[in-house]
Amino acid sequence: MSWIVLIVSGVLEAVWAGALTRSEGFTRLWPSVVFGVALALSMAGLGWSLRTIPLGTGYAVWVGIGVVGTAAYGIVALGEPATVARVLCLVAIIAGIVGLKLTSGGAH
């Protein structure tokens, strides 16, 4: 269950990052509200999952999911370039996330 919460929390990190840019410096109400709610839920989920997942692994997985999700959002929704080099770097991050999960030892 901790891994599911961690993954959802990582996705919520990408949500709050996307909402942050849409809030235009917190001048738009609804993106600012989405930012605050997603941020709180993301942090709460990270904290909860770290009760059973090692800190280094959990934090790195959370950040990695957020990075990949935010970069994908930028490419799909904001028109950022999807160069071969960028996509390969995102694949490398995903490989690192999977590797951390597989080598996390006895954590649940």
N, CA, C and O atoms as CSV, one atom per row, in Angstrom:
chain,resi,resn,atom,element,x,y,z
A,1,MET,N,N,0.822,-1.198,0.000
A,1,MET,CA,C,0.000,0.000,0.000
A,1,MET,C,C,0.864,1.260,0.000
A,1,MET,O,O,0.505,2.260,-0.621
A,2,SER,N,N,1.997,1.212,0.692
A,2,SER,CA,C,2.874,2.383,0.745
A,2,SER,C,C,3.368,2.780,-0.638
A,2,SER,O,O,3.492,3.967,-0.939
A,3,TRP,N,N,3.648,1.798,-1.475
A,3,TRP,CA,C,4.132,2.108,-2.820
A,3,TRP,C,C,3.045,2.761,-3.658
A,3,TRP,O,O,3.330,3.667,-4.440
A,4,ILE,N,N,1.815,2.319,-3.506
A,4,ILE,CA,C,0.703,2.933,-4.253
A,4,ILE,C,C,0.536,4.387,-3.822
A,4,ILE,O,O,0.390,5.275,-4.662
A,5,VAL,N,N,0.559,4.627,-2.514
A,5,VAL,CA,C,0.441,5.996,-1.997
A,5,VAL,C,C,1.602,6.848,-2.500
A,5,VAL,O,O,1.409,8.005,-2.870
A,6,LEU,N,N,2.805,6.279,-2.513
A,6,LEU,CA,C,3.971,7.023,-2.991
A,6,LEU,C,C,3.817,7.386,-4.468
A,6,LEU,O,O,4.116,8.514,-4.859
A,7,ILE,N,N,3.364,6.461,-5.276
A,7,ILE,CA,C,3.182,6.729,-6.705
A,7,ILE,C,C,2.125,7.804,-6.921
A,7,ILE,O,O,2.333,8.723,-7.713
A,8,VAL,N,N,1.006,7.704,-6.235
A,8,VAL,CA,C,-0.047,8.727,-6.353
A,8,VAL,C,C,0.492,10.082,-5.887
A,8,VAL,O,O,0.188,11.111,-6.491
A,9,SER,N,N,1.279,10.085,-4.832
A,9,SER,CA,C,1.863,11.329,-4.331
A,9,SER,C,C,2.830,11.933,-5.352
A,9,SER,O,O,2.895,13.154,-5.496
A,10,GLY,N,N,3.576,11.092,-6.054
A,10,GLY,CA,C,4.457,11.572,-7.113
A,10,GLY,C,C,3.682,12.184,-8.267
A,10,GLY,O,O,4.090,13.205,-8.820
A,11,VAL,N,N,2.566,11.565,-8.633
A,11,VAL,CA,C,1.707,12.122,-9.679
A,11,VAL,C,C,1.152,13.470,-9.225
A,11,VAL,O,O,1.081,14.417,-10.008
A,12,LEU,N,N,0.759,13.548,-7.951
A,12,LEU,CA,C,0.251,14.818,-7.427
A,12,LEU,C,C,1.322,15.900,-7.420
A,12,LEU,O,O,1.003,17.086,-7.502
A,13,GLU,N,N,2.590,15.504,-7.324
A,13,GLU,CA,C,3.663,16.492,-7.438
A,13,GLU,C,C,3.642,17.133,-8.826
A,13,GLU,O,O,3.801,18.347,-8.955
A,14,ALA,N,N,3.447,16.322,-9.855
A,14,ALA,CA,C,3.342,16.867,-11.210
A,14,ALA,C,C,2.100,17.744,-11.350
A,14,ALA,O,O,2.133,18.754,-12.053
A,15,VAL,N,N,1.002,17.367,-10.685
A,15,VAL,CA,C,-0.225,18.172,-10.729
A,15,VAL,C,C,0.026,19.546,-10.119
A,15,VAL,O,O,-0.340,20.563,-10.709
A,16,TRP,N,N,0.654,19.585,-8.927
A,16,TRP,CA,C,0.850,20.900,-8.321
A,16,TRP,C,C,1.847,21.739,-9.099
A,16,TRP,O,O,1.724,22.964,-9.128
A,17,ALA,N,N,2.838,21.108,-9.735
A,17,ALA,CA,C,3.778,21.875,-10.557
A,17,ALA,C,C,3.069,22.473,-11.775
A,17,ALA,O,O,3.307,23.627,-12.132
A,18,GLY,N,N,2.213,21.696,-12.399
A,18,GLY,CA,C,1.442,22.216,-13.531
A,18,GLY,C,C,0.497,23.319,-13.112
A,18,GLY,O,O,0.355,24.322,-13.812
A,19,ALA,N,N,-0.156,23.139,-11.968
A,19,ALA,CA,C,-1.063,24.172,-11.464
A,19,ALA,C,C,-0.300,25.443,-11.099
A,19,ALA,O,O,-0.818,26.549,-11.251
A,20,LEU,N,N,0.918,25.282,-10.624
A,20,LEU,CA,C,1.730,26.441,-10.263
A,20,LEU,C,C,1.967,27.340,-11.473
A,20,LEU,O,O,1.837,28.560,-11.376
A,21,THR,N,N,2.310,26.749,-12.594
A,21,THR,CA,C,2.532,27.572,-13.786
A,21,THR,C,C,1.231,28.177,-14.292
A,21,THR,O,O,1.221,29.300,-14.797
A,22,ARG,N,N,0.131,27.438,-14.158
A,22,ARG,CA,C,-1.178,27.943,-14.599
A,22,ARG,C,C,-1.723,29.034,-13.675
A,22,ARG,O,O,-2.574,29.825,-14.082
A,23,SER,N,N,-1.230,29.077,-12.426
A,23,SER,CA,C,-1.722,30.083,-11.474
A,23,SER,C,C,-1.209,31.484,-11.792
A,23,SER,O,O,-1.722,32.476,-11.275
A,24,GLU,N,N,-0.188,31.553,-12.651
A,24,GLU,CA,C,0.405,32.840,-13.045
A,24,GLU,C,C,0.771,33.675,-11.816
A,24,GLU,O,O,0.318,34.805,-11.635
A,25,GLY,N,N,1.614,33.059,-10.982
A,25,GLY,CA,C,2.070,33.760,-9.781
A,25,GLY,C,C,0.984,33.915,-8.731
A,25,GLY,O,O,0.949,34.909,-8.006
A,26,PHE,N,N,0.111,32.944,-8.652
A,26,PHE,CA,C,-1.012,32.920,-7.707
A,26,PHE,C,C,-2.002,34.057,-7.939
A,26,PHE,O,O,-2.649,34.522,-7.001
A,27,THR,N,N,-2.119,34.502,-9.181
A,27,THR,CA,C,-3.096,35.545,-9.514
A,27,THR,C,C,-4.397,34.954,-10.054
A,27,THR,O,O,-5.375,35.680,-10.229
A,28,ARG,N,N,-4.422,33.647,-10.321
A,28,ARG,CA,C,-5.635,32.977,-10.799
A,28,ARG,C,C,-6.102,32.016,-9.707
A,28,ARG,O,O,-5.334,31.186,-9.221
A,29,LEU,N,N,-7.373,32.144,-9.332
A,29,LEU,CA,C,-7.911,31.428,-8.171
A,29,LEU,C,C,-7.846,29.914,-8.305
A,29,LEU,O,O,-7.206,29.261,-7.481
A,30,TRP,N,N,-8.488,29.335,-9.315
A,30,TRP,CA,C,-8.632,27.883,-9.355
A,30,TRP,C,C,-7.319,27.129,-9.545
A,30,TRP,O,O,-7.112,26.105,-8.893
A,31,PRO,N,N,-6.435,27.595,-10.409
A,31,PRO,CA,C,-5.135,26.918,-10.444
A,31,PRO,C,C,-4.383,27.037,-9.115
A,31,PRO,O,O,-3.642,26.129,-8.739
A,32,SER,N,N,-4.570,28.150,-8.407
A,32,SER,CA,C,-3.927,28.317,-7.097
A,32,SER,C,C,-4.511,27.350,-6.072
A,32,SER,O,O,-3.787,26.812,-5.234
A,33,VAL,N,N,-5.820,27.133,-6.143
A,33,VAL,CA,C,-6.475,26.178,-5.241
A,33,VAL,C,C,-5.996,24.758,-5.555
A,33,VAL,O,O,-5.664,23.998,-4.646
A,34,VAL,N,N,-5.962,24.402,-6.841
A,34,VAL,CA,C,-5.476,23.076,-7.239
A,34,VAL,C,C,-4.042,22.891,-6.754
A,34,VAL,O,O,-3.692,21.825,-6.247
A,35,PHE,N,N,-3.208,23.921,-6.904
A,35,PHE,CA,C,-1.833,23.865,-6.421
A,35,PHE,C,C,-1.795,23.523,-4.934
A,35,PHE,O,O,-1.098,22.593,-4.530
A,36,GLY,N,N,-2.539,24.268,-4.116
A,36,GLY,CA,C,-2.497,24.069,-2.668
A,36,GLY,C,C,-2.984,22.693,-2.241
A,36,GLY,O,O,-2.367,22.048,-1.394
A,37,VAL,N,N,-4.086,22.245,-2.822
A,37,VAL,CA,C,-4.640,20.937,-2.472
A,37,VAL,C,C,-3.701,19.816,-2.909
A,37,VAL,O,O,-3.417,18.900,-2.138
A,38,ALA,N,N,-3.221,19.895,-4.149
A,38,ALA,CA,C,-2.318,18.851,-4.650
A,38,ALA,C,C,-1.015,18.830,-3.858
A,38,ALA,O,O,-0.482,17.759,-3.566
A,39,LEU,N,N,-0.501,20.002,-3.510
A,39,LEU,CA,C,0.727,20.072,-2.723
A,39,LEU,C,C,0.536,19.414,-1.357
A,39,LEU,O,O,1.364,18.609,-0.929
A,40,ALA,N,N,-0.549,19.758,-0.682
A,40,ALA,CA,C,-0.800,19.189,0.648
A,40,ALA,C,C,-0.968,17.677,0.580
A,40,ALA,O,O,-0.392,16.953,1.392
A,41,LEU,N,N,-1.748,17.196,-0.377
A,41,LEU,CA,C,-1.957,15.752,-0.508
A,41,LEU,C,C,-0.670,15.027,-0.900
A,41,LEU,O,O,-0.398,13.930,-0.412
A,42,SER,N,N,0.117,15.642,-1.781
A,42,SER,CA,C,1.370,15.040,-2.203
A,42,SER,C,C,2.339,14.897,-1.036
A,42,SER,O,O,2.954,13.846,-0.857
A,43,MET,N,N,2.471,15.944,-0.254
A,43,MET,CA,C,3.379,15.905,0.897
A,43,MET,C,C,2.877,14.924,1.964
A,43,MET,O,O,3.659,14.178,2.554
A,44,ALA,N,N,1.568,14.939,2.197
A,44,ALA,CA,C,1.011,14.018,3.191
A,44,ALA,C,C,1.232,12.568,2.770
A,44,ALA,O,O,1.592,11.725,3.591
A,45,GLY,N,N,1.016,12.285,1.493
A,45,GLY,CA,C,1.226,10.922,0.995
A,45,GLY,C,C,2.682,10.513,1.059
A,45,GLY,O,O,2.994,9.375,1.408
A,46,LEU,N,N,3.579,11.430,0.725
A,46,LEU,CA,C,5.006,11.139,0.832
A,46,LEU,C,C,5.364,10.815,2.278
A,46,LEU,O,O,6.032,9.819,2.555
A,47,GLY,N,N,4.917,11.657,3.187
A,47,GLY,CA,C,5.206,11.430,4.605
A,47,GLY,C,C,4.676,10.099,5.095
A,47,GLY,O,O,5.359,9.385,5.829
A,48,TRP,N,N,3.465,9.763,4.695
A,48,TRP,CA,C,2.855,8.496,5.128
A,48,TRP,C,C,3.633,7.313,4.567
A,48,TRP,O,O,3.897,6.345,5.280
A,49,SER,N,N,3.998,7.389,3.292
A,49,SER,CA,C,4.683,6.250,2.677
A,49,SER,C,C,6.088,6.048,3.239
A,49,SER,O,O,6.600,4.929,3.239
A,50,LEU,N,N,6.712,7.118,3.716
A,50,LEU,CA,C,8.062,6.992,4.261
A,50,LEU,C,C,8.095,6.295,5.621
A,50,LEU,O,O,9.169,6.069,6.178
A,51,ARG,N,N,6.935,5.960,6.149
A,51,ARG,CA,C,6.919,5.167,7.382
A,51,ARG,C,C,7.432,3.763,7.128
A,51,ARG,O,O,7.950,3.121,8.041
A,52,THR,N,N,7.295,3.268,5.887
A,52,THR,CA,C,7.739,1.897,5.592
A,52,THR,C,C,8.730,1.809,4.428
A,52,THR,O,O,9.377,0.777,4.253
A,53,ILE,N,N,8.855,2.856,3.646
A,53,ILE,CA,C,9.799,2.874,2.525
A,53,ILE,C,C,11.022,3.677,2.967
A,53,ILE,O,O,10.868,4.749,3.551
A,54,PRO,N,N,12.226,3.186,2.703
A,54,PRO,CA,C,13.427,3.935,3.097
A,54,PRO,C,C,13.432,5.353,2.509
A,54,PRO,O,O,13.020,5.559,1.367
A,55,LEU,N,N,13.892,6.307,3.284
A,55,LEU,CA,C,13.873,7.717,2.891
A,55,LEU,C,C,14.505,7.959,1.524
A,55,LEU,O,O,13.876,8.565,0.656
A,56,GLY,N,N,15.729,7.499,1.321
A,56,GLY,CA,C,16.423,7.760,0.060
A,56,GLY,C,C,15.667,7.220,-1.133
A,56,GLY,O,O,15.564,7.886,-2.163
A,57,THR,N,N,15.141,6.023,-1.001
A,57,THR,CA,C,14.376,5.408,-2.086
A,57,THR,C,C,13.059,6.134,-2.298
A,57,THR,O,O,12.720,6.507,-3.422
A,58,GLY,N,N,12.321,6.332,-1.221
A,58,GLY,CA,C,11.003,6.956,-1.328
A,58,GLY,C,C,11.058,8.363,-1.897
A,58,GLY,O,O,10.282,8.713,-2.787
A,59,TYR,N,N,11.971,9.161,-1.385
A,59,TYR,CA,C,12.072,10.542,-1.861
A,59,TYR,C,C,12.509,10.586,-3.315
A,59,TYR,O,O,11.964,11.359,-4.102
A,60,ALA,N,N,13.483,9.768,-3.679
A,60,ALA,CA,C,13.957,9.747,-5.063
A,60,ALA,C,C,12.857,9.286,-6.023
A,60,ALA,O,O,12.713,9.846,-7.110
A,61,VAL,N,N,12.095,8.289,-5.638
A,61,VAL,CA,C,10.991,7.816,-6.485
A,61,VAL,C,C,9.933,8.904,-6.615
A,61,VAL,O,O,9.442,9.156,-7.716
A,62,TRP,N,N,9.576,9.552,-5.513
A,62,TRP,CA,C,8.576,10.624,-5.512
A,62,TRP,C,C,9.000,11.765,-6.437
A,62,TRP,O,O,8.221,12.222,-7.272
A,63,VAL,N,N,10.232,12.212,-6.279
A,63,VAL,CA,C,10.745,13.299,-7.115
A,63,VAL,C,C,10.813,12.851,-8.575
A,63,VAL,O,O,10.440,13.607,-9.472
A,64,GLY,N,N,11.285,11.633,-8.816
A,64,GLY,CA,C,11.408,11.143,-10.188
A,64,GLY,C,C,10.073,11.100,-10.899
A,64,GLY,O,O,9.971,11.505,-12.057
A,65,ILE,N,N,9.046,10.612,-10.216
A,65,ILE,CA,C,7.710,10.581,-10.812
A,65,ILE,C,C,7.248,12.001,-11.096
A,65,ILE,O,O,6.676,12.276,-12.151
A,66,GLY,N,N,7.495,12.895,-10.160
A,66,GLY,CA,C,7.120,14.296,-10.363
A,66,GLY,C,C,7.856,14.928,-11.538
A,66,GLY,O,O,7.262,15.668,-12.322
A,67,VAL,N,N,9.133,14.640,-11.657
A,67,VAL,CA,C,9.938,15.190,-12.758
A,67,VAL,C,C,9.419,14.688,-14.099
A,67,VAL,O,O,9.185,15.477,-15.014
A,68,VAL,N,N,9.242,13.392,-14.214
A,68,VAL,CA,C,8.783,12.817,-15.484
A,68,VAL,C,C,7.370,13.312,-15.808
A,68,VAL,O,O,7.085,13.670,-16.950
A,69,GLY,N,N,6.494,13.333,-14.814
A,69,GLY,CA,C,5.130,13.814,-15.040
A,69,GLY,C,C,5.082,15.277,-15.435
A,69,GLY,O,O,4.328,15.660,-16.330
A,70,THR,N,N,5.885,16.093,-14.770
A,70,THR,CA,C,5.913,17.523,-15.080
A,70,THR,C,C,6.500,17.765,-16.471
A,70,THR,O,O,5.986,18.591,-17.226
A,71,ALA,N,N,7.555,17.060,-16.806
A,71,ALA,CA,C,8.155,17.207,-18.136
A,71,ALA,C,C,7.178,16.750,-19.222
A,71,ALA,O,O,7.065,17.392,-20.266
A,72,ALA,N,N,6.479,15.649,-18.977
A,72,ALA,CA,C,5.485,15.170,-19.948
A,72,ALA,C,C,4.360,16.183,-20.114
A,72,ALA,O,O,3.903,16.429,-21.230
A,73,TYR,N,N,3.915,16.768,-19.011
A,73,TYR,CA,C,2.878,17.812,-19.072
A,73,TYR,C,C,3.375,18.996,-19.900
A,73,TYR,O,O,2.636,19.535,-20.724
A,74,GLY,N,N,4.614,19.394,-19.680
A,74,GLY,CA,C,5.177,20.496,-20.443
A,74,GLY,C,C,5.204,20.206,-21.934
A,74,GLY,O,O,4.919,21.082,-22.751
A,75,ILE,N,N,5.547,18.979,-22.283
A,75,ILE,CA,C,5.607,18.591,-23.689
A,75,ILE,C,C,4.210,18.537,-24.291
A,75,ILE,O,O,3.974,19.088,-25.366
A,76,VAL,N,N,3.287,17.877,-23.607
A,76,VAL,CA,C,1.948,17.650,-24.159
A,76,VAL,C,C,1.076,18.910,-24.110
A,76,VAL,O,O,0.430,19.257,-25.098
A,77,ALA,N,N,1.060,19.589,-22.968
A,77,ALA,CA,C,0.114,20.688,-22.782
A,77,ALA,C,C,0.701,22.069,-23.054
A,77,ALA,O,O,-0.029,22.998,-23.400
A,78,LEU,N,N,2.005,22.207,-22.900
A,78,LEU,CA,C,2.591,23.538,-23.015
A,78,LEU,C,C,3.452,23.712,-24.261
A,78,LEU,O,O,4.014,24.784,-24.488
A,79,GLY,N,N,3.555,22.665,-25.061
A,79,GLY,CA,C,4.279,22.767,-26.318
A,79,GLY,C,C,5.795,22.802,-26.192
A,79,GLY,O,O,6.485,23.278,-27.093
A,80,GLU,N,N,6.312,22.299,-25.080
A,80,GLU,CA,C,7.764,22.230,-24.940
A,80,GLU,C,C,8.308,21.177,-25.887
A,80,GLU,O,O,7.607,20.218,-26.210
A,81,PRO,N,N,9.547,21.338,-26.339
A,81,PRO,CA,C,10.079,20.400,-27.336
A,81,PRO,C,C,10.243,18.980,-26.795
A,81,PRO,O,O,10.638,18.773,-25.648
A,82,ALA,N,N,9.931,18.019,-27.648
A,82,ALA,CA,C,10.094,16.594,-27.309
A,82,ALA,C,C,11.227,16.037,-28.145
A,82,ALA,O,O,11.015,15.191,-29.013
A,83,THR,N,N,12.424,16.513,-27.882
A,83,THR,CA,C,13.572,16.043,-28.652
A,83,THR,C,C,13.945,14.625,-28.227
A,83,THR,O,O,13.549,14.153,-27.161
A,84,VAL,N,N,14.699,13.972,-29.069
A,84,VAL,CA,C,15.168,12.621,-28.755
A,84,VAL,C,C,15.971,12.641,-27.457
A,84,VAL,O,O,15.805,11.764,-26.610
A,85,ALA,N,N,16.826,13.623,-27.303
A,85,ALA,CA,C,17.657,13.702,-26.099
A,85,ALA,C,C,16.791,13.857,-24.842
A,85,ALA,O,O,17.050,13.199,-23.835
A,86,ARG,N,N,15.783,14.705,-24.889
A,86,ARG,CA,C,14.906,14.892,-23.721
A,86,ARG,C,C,14.157,13.613,-23.386
A,86,ARG,O,O,14.065,13.231,-22.219
A,87,VAL,N,N,13.624,12.954,-24.399
A,87,VAL,CA,C,12.877,11.716,-24.169
A,87,VAL,C,C,13.805,10.635,-23.603
A,87,VAL,O,O,13.413,9.900,-22.697
A,88,LEU,N,N,15.010,10.535,-24.120
A,88,LEU,CA,C,15.959,9.550,-23.586
A,88,LEU,C,C,16.319,9.852,-22.134
A,88,LEU,O,O,16.480,8.930,-21.335
A,89,CYS,N,N,16.444,11.112,-21.790
A,89,CYS,CA,C,16.717,11.481,-20.399
A,89,CYS,C,C,15.550,11.095,-19.496
A,89,CYS,O,O,15.765,10.613,-18.383
A,90,LEU,N,N,14.322,11.298,-19.957
A,90,LEU,CA,C,13.152,10.896,-19.174
A,90,LEU,C,C,13.103,9.377,-19.018
A,90,LEU,O,O,12.746,8.874,-17.953
A,91,VAL,N,N,13.457,8.649,-20.068
A,91,VAL,CA,C,13.519,7.188,-19.982
A,91,VAL,C,C,14.570,6.770,-18.959
A,91,VAL,O,O,14.362,5.815,-18.212
A,92,ALA,N,N,15.687,7.473,-18.921
A,92,ALA,CA,C,16.730,7.157,-17.940
A,92,ALA,C,C,16.226,7.392,-16.516
A,92,ALA,O,O,16.536,6.616,-15.612
A,93,ILE,N,N,15.454,8.454,-16.314
A,93,ILE,CA,C,14.878,8.703,-14.983
A,93,ILE,C,C,13.921,7.582,-14.608
A,93,ILE,O,O,13.950,7.088,-13.481
A,94,ILE,N,N,13.076,7.178,-15.546
A,94,ILE,CA,C,12.144,6.073,-15.283
A,94,ILE,C,C,12.913,4.805,-14.940
A,94,ILE,O,O,12.536,4.085,-14.015
A,95,ALA,N,N,13.982,4.524,-15.671
A,95,ALA,CA,C,14.800,3.341,-15.375
A,95,ALA,C,C,15.380,3.438,-13.969
A,95,ALA,O,O,15.441,2.437,-13.255
A,96,GLY,N,N,15.801,4.622,-13.567
A,96,GLY,CA,C,16.311,4.815,-12.215
A,96,GLY,C,C,15.249,4.586,-11.154
A,96,GLY,O,O,15.527,3.990,-10.114
A,97,ILE,N,N,14.035,5.054,-11.411
A,97,ILE,CA,C,12.925,4.845,-10.475
A,97,ILE,C,C,12.652,3.352,-10.313
A,97,ILE,O,O,12.529,2.852,-9.195
A,98,VAL,N,N,12.560,2.649,-11.437
A,98,VAL,CA,C,12.315,1.203,-11.389
A,98,VAL,C,C,13.458,0.500,-10.662
A,98,VAL,O,O,13.228,-0.390,-9.844
A,99,GLY,N,N,14.680,0.903,-10.964
A,99,GLY,CA,C,15.837,0.300,-10.296
A,99,GLY,C,C,15.810,0.517,-8.794
A,99,GLY,O,O,16.125,-0.398,-8.033
A,100,LEU,N,N,15.441,1.708,-8.356
A,100,LEU,CA,C,15.351,1.973,-6.917
A,100,LEU,C,C,14.277,1.105,-6.272
A,100,LEU,O,O,14.476,0.573,-5.180
A,101,LYS,N,N,13.152,0.963,-6.940
A,101,LYS,CA,C,12.074,0.119,-6.407
A,101,LYS,C,C,12.552,-1.332,-6.285
A,101,LYS,O,O,12.329,-1.984,-5.265
A,102,LEU,N,N,13.204,-1.822,-7.324
A,102,LEU,CA,C,13.618,-3.227,-7.336
A,102,LEU,C,C,14.739,-3.518,-6.351
A,102,LEU,O,O,14.892,-4.661,-5.919
A,103,THR,N,N,15.518,-2.522,-5.991
A,103,THR,CA,C,16.650,-2.724,-5.092
A,103,THR,C,C,16.421,-2.131,-3.700
A,103,THR,O,O,17.370,-1.923,-2.944
A,104,SER,N,N,15.164,-1.864,-3.370
A,104,SER,CA,C,14.867,-1.213,-2.094
A,104,SER,C,C,15.009,-2.149,-0.889
A,104,SER,O,O,14.721,-1.758,0.242
A,105,GLY,N,N,15.436,-3.338,-1.129
A,105,GLY,CA,C,15.664,-4.262,-0.002
A,105,GLY,C,C,14.361,-4.822,0.531
A,105,GLY,O,O,13.452,-5.155,-0.229
A,106,GLY,N,N,14.285,-4.920,1.835
A,106,GLY,CA,C,13.143,-5.525,2.492
A,106,GLY,C,C,11.947,-4.626,2.671
A,106,GLY,O,O,10.966,-5.033,3.294
A,107,ALA,N,N,11.992,-3.407,2.142
A,107,ALA,CA,C,10.866,-2.485,2.315
A,107,ALA,C,C,9.637,-3.026,1.609
A,107,ALA,O,O,9.745,-3.702,0.586
A,108,HIS,N,N,8.474,-2.728,2.155
A,108,HIS,CA,C,7.203,-3.219,1.607
A,108,HIS,C,C,6.813,-2.431,0.392
A,108,HIS,O,O,5.772,-2.697,-0.209
